[in-house]
Amino acid sequence: MREYLTVFLVAVTVTYLLAVLAREIAIRFGAVAQVRDRDVHAEPVPYFGGIAMYGGLVAAYLVARNLPFLSRAPDQVLADAGMVLAAGGMVCALGVLDDLFELDALTKFGGQVLAAGFLVYNGVQFYYIWLPGDEVLSLDISQAALATVFLVVATINAVNFIDGLDGLAAGVIGLGAVGFFLFSYRLAAVNGESLAITAALLCAALAGACAGFVFHNFHPARMFMGDSGSMLIGMVLAGSALTLTGDFPAVDLAESGTGAGTSLLPVLLPILLPISILIVPFADLLLAVVRRTMKGQSPFAPDKQHLHHRLLEYGHSHRRAVVVMWLWAALIAIGGVAVSLYQSQVVTVALVAWFAMTVLLTFAVPRVDRPAWAQTEPIADDEALPET
């Protein structure tokens, strides 16, 4: 655990320091989010946060390769982590080009599929899924490849959709990475496997990169992660899930004395947890697609009716809207892990209290005064609005 903490702290420190340099580079090359009529930010903000985050991830990986415990991990652990970071570098570079030149949606989609195909080619993909009763659902080559590409592309775009308020995407994914780290670490422990596993390594580094970037991105943001950052963290989170799914017979978790009894939740959690971490952005993504399709628009047409925009309209301040979504994301991700591993009265009471507090903060505490941008005239149904 101490070495994972070291990986986390290295990612935090390097990301925080590189963000200063990345901000200056963005300004010099004109990679700046200009203020538009319907944007939430009030002044131009530089992009390229993804470059700093990628630097933090790579630094954490290089340090991990030289730590006493992690360096003795099976070769496949560090190799898979390296492949995920290489794919992350591909989408980060694609995002840098988009931050500079505003690529069209089809070009970005093609780049995402290419990066996902790179993972499949290098063996980071679904192979089989453990089912209750020690049964295995095997996937043939084409099924595994399609499932892998779908998971990666969907995760990348879900993260991109939620990147609409200062600190929102970094906080949600960082908290999700913490939850996924705790689960993967515990899963390895109860199965008697080495605690040096790819998913835990990637999630520790990812949580650190997100934490280091939030210092620069929390409202009022000094820089944005841009597509280079949102696609990067989506790729790394999806990659960590791929390295874990099917690695362990999760049914053993229900028999390991964790209090899970005969619950099927521990069995299914390796599959459900990556989805639960992103339930907020995935819900936002689904609602956006339905909303835009019903209006006869492209699913990629930008608008300003995402969940975070609705929280602002409801009366929350910018910072409180972000904190509310952090709380919901953490409740689902970390709470799901806690329920799976420790079914006790203490955990139940804590989660109920957490849920009540989050509901209270969401619906009962909003300010009476609405943000200035939300007091404008209602948005026409056929009006496409820019993303932040």
N, C-alpha and C positions, 0 to 999 in steps of 0.2 A: 504493500500500500504506500510506503514511503517513496518508492521510486515513481509510482504513478503521480503522487503529489508533486514530486520534482518535475515530471513532465508537464503537469498542469502549470506550475509556476514559471517554467521556462517559456511556455506558450504565452502566458499573460505578459511577462516582461518584454519579450521580443516584439510581440504584436503592439503593445503600448508604445514602445520606442520607435518602431518602424512606421507607425501611423503618422508621426510628425513629418518624417521624410516623404512618405507617400502623399501627404496633403500638399506639400510644396511642389512635388512633381505634377500632381493633378492641376494645380493652379498654373504652373508653367506651360503645360500642354493644352490648357483649356478644357480639361475634363471636369466641368463644373455644372451643377444642377442650377439652371437659371430659374428665377422666380417667374411663374406664370399665373394667370388670373385665378386659377382654381387650386393652386398648390397650397399646402399647409405651411411650409417654411416661408419666412418673410424676406430673406436675403440669399444671394447665391452661396451654395455650399459645395466644396470640392468632393469629388468621388475618390476612387482608388483605395477605399478601405480594405477591399479584397486582397490587394497586394500585401498590405501589412499582415493580414490574417494568414495568408499563405506563408509568409516568411516565418510567422510564429509557429505554424504547424510543422514546417520543415525543420526548424531549429529544435523543436521538441522531439521530433523523430530522430534526428541525428544524435541528440543527447541520450535518448533511450537506447540507441544502438551501443552505447558505451557505458551504460549502467551495469553494475555487477549482476543483478538478477535478470533484467530484461534482455541483456546481451546474450544470455545463455538460453533464451527461448528457442524452440524449434525454428529451423530456417524459414518455414512457411509463414510463421507469425510476422516476422519483419518483412518478408517478401510481399505478403498480401497488403500490409500497411503501406509499403512503398508503391504498390500498384494503385492503391486508392488515392494516394497523394499525387501520383503522376496524372491520374484522370482528373483530380481536382485542379492541377495546374493547367490542364487543357481547357476546362470550362472557365477557369479564372482568366486565362488569356483571351478567351472568347468574350468574356464580360468586359475586359479592358477595352477591346475593340468597340464593343457596344457603347461603353461609357464615352468613348471618343467620337464615334461616327454614327451612333444610333442605328444599329443593324435592324433589318426587318425580322419579324417573328419567325418566318420560315427558316431563315439562315441560322438563327439561334437554336431553333428546334433541331435542325440537322446537326449542329455542333454538339448538342446534348446527346443525341442518339449515337454519334460517333464516339464520344467519351464513354458512354455506357457500353458500346461494343468493344472498346478497348479493355474494359474490365472483364467482359465475357471471354475475350480472346486470351487473357492472362489468368483465367481460372477463378476470378472473383465473381461468383454467381450462385444462384440456387442450384442445388444438386438433388436434395431430397428434403422432406419435412417429416419430423417425428410426429406420430399420432398417438392418442391414448392406447394403452395396451401393448406398448412396444412395437407398434406397427409403423411402417414407413411408407410414405407416399413418394414414389420415385417419379422423377421428371425426365423425359427424353431430352435430347440436345436442343431441339427447337423450342420445346416448352420452357426449358430452363432459360434459354436466351431471351425469349419474349417476356417472360416474367421478370427477368433481371432488368431489361431495358425499360419496361413499364414502371417498375418501382423507382428506378433512378430518375427517369424523366419526370414522373409525377412528383417526386419529392423535391427536385430542383425547382419546379414551377410553383409548388405549394409554398416553398420558402420565399420565392420571388414575389408572390402575391401578397404575402403578409408584411413585406418590407415597405411599410407606408408611413410609419411614425418613427421619430428618433428613438433608437435603442430597442425597438420592438422585436425585429427579427433576431438580432444578436442575443437578446435576453431569452426569448422563447426557445431557440435552438440550444443555447447554452444550458438552460435548465433541463431540457430534454436529454441532452448529452450526459448530464449528471445522473439522471434517472436510469439511462441505458447503461452507463458505466456500473452503477450499483448492481443492476440485475445481472449483467454479464460476468462481473467479478464473483458474485454469489453463485451463479450457475456453475462456474468452473470449480468453485470450492466444494459444492455439495456432490459434484460428480467425480471428485478426487483427481481432477485434471490440474495441470500447471496453471497458476494464476497469471502467467505471462501469456495473454491472449490478445489477438489483434483488435477485437472490438473494444476491450477496455483501454488499450493504448490509444486508439484513435479517438475515443470519446473523452479521455482525459485531456488530450491535446486540443480537441475541438472546444471543450468547455473553457479551457484556458484562453484560446484565441478569441472566443466570444467575449469573455470577461475583460480581456485586455482592450478590445475594441470599444466596449460600452463606455469606457472612460472618455472617449472622444466623441461618442455618438449619442449620449443621453441628452435630452433636451435642455438647452438649445445646442443642437449638434454642431460641432466644428468640422465634421466631415461625414459623408455617407459611405456605406460599403459599396453601393452601386451593384450592378449585375455581376461584377467581378467577385464580390463578396457573397451575395445571396446564392448564386449558383455554386460557388465553392463550398459553402457550409452545407448546402443541400446534398451535394455529391458526397462529402465526407460522412454525413450522417447515414445516407443510404448505403454507402460502402461498408460502414461498420455493421449495419444490420445484415448485409449479405455475408459477411465473414462469420457471423454468429449463427445464423439460421441453419439448422441441420447439423451443427457441430456436436451438440450434446443431446443425449436422450433425456429431454426435459421432464419426462414422466418421473425420473428419479427424484426430482425436486419435491414432488408430492409425498414421497416416502422418506424424506431425509430428516424428519423431525423439526421442520420449520414451522409447523402448525398449519400447514396447508391441507392436511388430511387427504381426502380423495378428490379435492377440487380439480377441475380441468383447467382452471386459469393458469397455473404454472406450466402446464403442458403447452398451452397455446400462446403464452406470453412472448416467446422468441419471435413469433410472427406478429402478434397484436401490438407489442410495445413500440416498434418503430412507427406504426400507424397512430397509436395513442399519443406519442410525442408530438405528432404533427396534426392532431385532430382539429386544432384551431385553424391553422392555415389550410388544411384540406377542406374543412367545412366552408371556409371563406372562398376557396377555389371553386367548389361545387356550386355554391350560391351565385358566384359571379358568372360562371358558364351558363347556368339556367337563366339568370337575369338578362344577360346580354343576348342569348339565343331567342328568348321570348320577345325581345325588342327588335329582332331581325338583324342584330349586330354580330360581328365576328366575336367568338369567345375571347380573342386577344385584344378586343377594343377596350382601351382604358376607360375607367369611370371612377367616381368618387363615392361609391356606396359600399365599400368594404366594411367589415365589422369594426375596425378601428375608427373609421370615419363616423359610423353611427354612434359610437361612444362619445365622440366629440360633440355631435349634434345633440346627444342626450344631456349634455351639460358638464361632462368631465373636462378637466384641464388636460393639456397635452401629456404631462408627466403621469397624471393619475390614470389616464386611459391606458398608457403603456403598462403601468404597474398592475392594473386590473387584468390585462391579458397575460401578463407574466404569472399572476396567481392562478388563473384558470389553467394555463399550460402546465405549471408545476403540479397543480392538484391532480390533473389527469395522468401525467407521466410518473412523477415520484409517488403519488398516491396509489397508482396501479401497481407499482413495484412493491410498496409496503403491504398492500392487501394480499398480494400473491405470496410474499415471503413470510409475513408475520401476521397471521389472522388471530389477533388478540383483542381484548376489550380496550386496551390502551390505544392501540392503533385505530380502532373503529371510532372511539371518542375523539381522538385527535383529528381524524379526517372529517368527521361531522362538524367539528368546531371550525376547521379550515374552510369547509364548504359554506357554512353559515356566514363566516366573516367575508368570504369572497362575494357571496350573493348580496350581503349588506352593502359592501363597498361599491358593487356594480350598480345597484338600483336605488339605494337609499341615501347615498352621500353626494351625488353629483351637485356641482355648483348651480345656482339659479341662473347666473349669467352665462350665456352661450358664447363660444369663441366668435370673433368678428367675422371669420370667413363663413361660418354657419348661419349668419344672419342675412346672407344674400338671398336673392330671389330663388324660388325652387328651381331645381335642375330640370330642363326639358327632357322628355323621354328619349328624344333623338339626338341628344347632345353628348358627344364623346368627350370625356375629360381626361387630362393627363394624369399619369401616376406620379407620386412624389419620388 
